[in-house]
């Protein structure tokens, strides 16, 4: 077991407003990471591991509505397990249950995550196009650094 060193409890960052003033746009990872549906799942997994993200957005195919995007999450990768080498992003992608808007208060997004038992929300513009991703780790960053 490891103990958190006292020095890691420093506060304040130029990037993070206080939780009560933070919006989804302040905390989200942007730009959104997208891939085509035919992307090998191994490539998606490598991208997620390299970029330290929990989900990648599968872009709609040509001719589909812009709002037809889906998500490959870390949970979907774990469920694919040994079959991941033979599968594509489109085969395991799921329609997300919820999305957030950039101007939402961060507290609202956190409540939606908790109520729906999800660890990330796709952030969409007013037209439903993904512009970023908000994860529980992003929320932790605001908690950690917003007490300047």
C-alpha positions in Angstrom: 0.0 0.0 0.0 1.2 3.5 -0.8 0.5 6.7 1.2 -0.3 9.9 -0.6 2.6 12.3 0.1 1.7 15.6 1.7 3.3 17.5 -1.2 0.6 16.1 -3.6 -2.0 18.0 -1.6 -1.1 21.4 -3.1 -3.9 23.6 -4.2 -4.5 26.0 -7.0 -4.1 26.1 -10.7 -4.5 28.8 -13.3 -6.6 26.4 -15.4 -9.3 25.4 -13.0 -12.1 27.6 -11.6 -13.7 26.8 -8.3 -16.2 23.8 -8.6 -19.2 26.1 -8.0 -18.2 28.3 -11.0 -16.8 25.6 -13.3 -18.6 24.5 -16.5 -18.3 21.4 -18.5 -16.2 23.3 -21.0 -13.7 24.2 -18.2 -13.1 20.6 -17.4 -13.7 18.5 -20.5 -11.1 16.9 -22.7 -11.2 18.6 -26.1 -11.2 18.1 -28.9 -13.2 14.9 -29.0 -11.3 11.8 -30.3 -13.2 10.3 -33.2 -12.6 7.2 -35.3 -14.4 5.6 -38.2 -16.6 2.5 -37.4 -14.2 0.2 -39.3 -11.2 1.1 -37.1 -9.7 -2.1 -35.6 -10.5 -2.3 -31.9 -6.9 -2.8 -31.1 -6.1 0.6 -32.6 -8.9 2.2 -30.5 -7.5 0.5 -27.4 -4.0 1.8 -28.2 -5.3 5.3 -28.8 -7.2 5.2 -25.5 -4.1 4.0 -23.6 -1.8 6.5 -25.2 -4.1 9.5 -24.8 -5.2 8.4 -21.3 -8.9 8.6 -22.2 -11.8 6.3 -21.2 -13.8 6.6 -24.4 -13.5 7.3 -28.1 -16.4 8.5 -30.3 -17.3 6.5 -33.4 -18.1 8.9 -36.2 -21.2 8.4 -38.3 -20.7 6.9 -41.7 -21.0 9.0 -44.8 -24.7 9.9 -45.4 -25.7 9.3 -41.7 -27.1 12.0 -39.6 -24.4 14.0 -37.7 -26.0 12.9 -34.4 -25.6 9.1 -35.3 -22.3 8.9 -33.4 -21.7 6.2 -30.8 -19.0 5.5 -28.2 -16.4 2.8 -27.5 -15.8 2.9 -23.8 -13.2 1.3 -21.7 -15.9 -1.0 -20.4 -16.7 -2.1 -24.0 -13.0 -2.9 -24.5 -12.9 -4.9 -21.4 -16.0 -6.9 -22.4 -14.5 -7.6 -25.9 -11.5 -9.1 -24.1 -9.7 -11.8 -26.2 -11.9 -11.1 -29.2 -10.7 -7.5 -29.5 -8.1 -8.4 -32.1 -10.8 -9.5 -34.6 -13.3 -6.7 -33.9 -13.9 -3.1 -35.0 -15.0 0.0 -33.2 -18.4 -0.1 -34.9 -19.0 -3.7 -33.6 -18.7 -2.7 -29.9 -19.7 0.9 -30.0 -22.8 1.9 -28.0 -25.3 4.7 -28.1 -24.5 6.8 -25.0 -27.3 7.2 -22.5 -26.5 10.8 -21.8 -24.6 13.7 -23.2 -23.7 17.1 -21.8 -23.4 20.6 -23.2 -20.3 22.8 -22.8 -22.1 25.5 -20.8 -23.6 23.2 -18.2 -22.5 23.8 -14.7 -20.0 21.1 -13.7 -22.3 20.1 -10.8 -25.1 19.3 -13.2 -22.8 17.0 -15.3 -21.6 15.3 -12.1 -25.2 14.6 -11.0 -26.1 13.1 -14.4 -23.0 10.9 -14.3 -24.0 9.7 -10.8 -27.7 9.2 -11.6 -26.9 7.1 -14.7 -23.9 5.3 -13.4 -21.5 6.4 -16.1 -17.9 7.5 -15.9 -18.0 9.8 -18.9 -20.3 12.1 -20.9 -19.9 13.1 -24.5 -20.0 16.9 -24.8 -22.1 18.0 -27.8 -22.6 21.4 -29.4 -26.1 22.8 -30.0 -26.4 20.7 -33.2 -25.6 17.4 -31.4 -22.0 17.2 -32.8 -19.4 15.8 -30.3 -16.9 18.5 -29.3 -15.3 16.8 -26.3 -15.5 14.3 -23.5 -16.0 14.8 -19.8 -14.8 12.0 -17.5 -14.8 11.4 -13.8 -11.0 12.0 -13.9 -11.8 15.5 -15.3 -14.1 16.1 -12.3 -11.3 14.9 -10.0 -9.0 17.5 -11.6 -11.3 20.3 -10.8 -11.8 19.1 -7.2 -8.0 18.8 -6.8 -7.0 22.1 -8.3 -9.8 24.5 -7.9 -9.0 25.6 -4.3 -6.6 28.3 -5.1 
